[in-house]
Amino acid sequence: MFHKNIKLVLAGLLVAFSIYLFSIGGNIGNGIFILFLSLFPIFLYFRNEFILLAFFKLRKQDFPGAQKWLSYIKNPEGALIKKQQGYFNYLHGLMVSQTNLNEAEKYFKKAIALGLTMDQDLALAKLQLAGIAMTRRRKIEATNLLNEAKKLDKQNMLKDQIKMMKEQMKKM
């Protein structure tokens, strides 16, 4: 896996080579191809390839496969931009939440602090944190997190889960 800055340098070199092909070489077709080829490192700078593959594995409910792809990221601070680090922690939190709630809580809090691009992902992270707070009998924190999750869930995809958690909190 490449450092995030190496991807930008690679894209810059490809753009420079395509300009060389346009002007000096006279190979306009090859220059256009190399210019389009330079878009891949730029895309992978903003969307990490291993995080994308982990999301595809999670979509198929393949948790060990997603964990395998995430394990390829050895140094998240050096290889990922800030939002990607948020998703890295978010994915780890989703996988660890089934076995270790203490570690999952740390991952979700770090993901929220780093930031998640989509409101739906942020709502799910807050919903998970609310569930963890409920299991620890922290009713006020769970209520606040549920309200924040409800505000972020604009498409009502988590409506049933939020409603079920509120009913469980009434029993506490």
Buried (B, 14 or more C-beta within 10 A) or exposed (E): BBEBEEBBEBBEEBBEBBBEBBEEEEBEEBBEEBBEBBEBBBEBBEBBBBBBBBBEBBEEEBBEBBBBBBEEBEEBEEBBEEBBBBBBBBBBBBBBBEEEBEBBBBBBBBBBEBEBEEBBBBBBBBBBBBBBBBEEEBEEBBBBBBBBBBEBBEEEEBEEBBEEBBEEBEEE
